[in-house]
């Protein structure tokens, strides 16, 4: 019996997250950007024409569930392996059986590989030819970005779908369904107030499995009252999630987060430290502050001090490895670095300007001398590409499309590092005009 069978038979011994695992697309929670009416993925599932693909995203966002829905809706065979515990021999066995089914019965086989980023190149290569010949349809499931963590040969033969963290509204909807469903706690005399649901959803941070686990712990460890009803309030939710309930309301939370961000931008380390640890004291996850600093390191510091982004990433990694309370030192380190770094929003402005240019000139062609030279096009002028390292390290040729010739998106600002960049770019642009 695999996890899909377990969810189907609704075993009371199974964890709540397994019992509530959706069996159809209609019951699937979240990921509207992938599963809206008429979307590619929706049409492929409904038509049973889904080719090899990879689902990637954070834990608890529905990657394995979506694979299970495909398994239950397809007329093909479905085999599941886990990359942590399965190797080349397991994959070869699945492929041989799939090829035999295809030859004898004309029936295809889906291979779901959980944690697919854990396979090395040799392991990945063993399924490559089977994907190419159609002997199997590969579905990978991973929390890592496949473009970084997986063999390029596999990724290039798969369509990649990114699943995003669920919204609090999605998670609250899932919890309410679990409370009333016979597969969940529908047979219980149970009352869960809105504040408790909101806290569980907030602390789950986009992970529905995490939220189900917290709800289940709360229900199973809370004794019924004199009337036989189990009551889950905000304080019980706090205990079940092991996150302290925010001692501030939503308005104050967003006001303090705004004050933190503006203090980072305004070069005030004292204020930024104060608002950050005020939020921590109120029960806010420090990772929220780290995520904001990652954005500010490029948006407000940018090229004025590129080491700021490196410092924040390193501080985040340190915090994730050691946790609180020592990890708060890494949080403070990153805050001081961001606030005291020279400020420049030239990266933000350049990004915005380039995005606007793309919208205006989306149909522009690549200049001939910048095209891939491995093949020729009928209109190829054969203009030579000048290799920068054969000259002075840079070439005064036009890299933008003709319609954007002379356009400037990045404008260095007046700080030490960008003054150097400005002088370098000015010299290049001067040579272009000769």
Secondary structure, 3 states (H helix, E strand, C coil): CCHHHHHHHCCCCCCHHHHCCCCCHHHCCCCHHHHCCCCHHHHHHHCCCCCCEEEECCCCCCHHHHHHHHHHHCCCEEEEEECCCCCHHHHHHHHHHHHHHHHHHCCCEEEEEECHHHCCHHHHHHHHHHHHHCCCEEEEEECCCHHHHCCHHHHCCCEEEECCCCCHHHHHHHHHHHHHCCCCCCCCCEEECHHHHHHHHHHHCCCHHHHHHHHHHHHHHCCCCCCCCEEECHHHHHHHHCCCCCCCCHHHHHHHHHHHHHHHHCCCHHHHHHHHHHHHHCCCCHHHHHHHHHHHHHHHHHHHHCHHHHHHHHHHHHHHHHCCCCHHHHHHHHHHHHHHCCCCCHHHHHHHHHHHHHHHCCCCCCCHHHCCCCCCCCCCCCCCCCCHHHCCCCCCCCCCCHHHCCCCCCCCCCCHHHHHHHHHHHHHHHHHCC
